């Protein structure tokens, strides 16, 4: 079994903190939360994905998933 850290719990901190902790505590990977301020797609700059990949390399923690935040509420 492998364990990954989900960055949603770090929503009040820079994304780098999640990578630091994942490396420190020996997680096998990290799942990026697609909400603000981490990786909300409409907010990502042209180099935003590259910056996230660089964090994964720097801390040697692979990105194992991306969970998007819903962008709108569907009515029934």
ABEGO torsion letter per residue (X at the ends): XBBBBBAAAAAABBAAAAAAAAAAAGBABBBBBABOAAABAAABBAAAAAAAAAAAAAAGBBBABBBBBBABBBBX
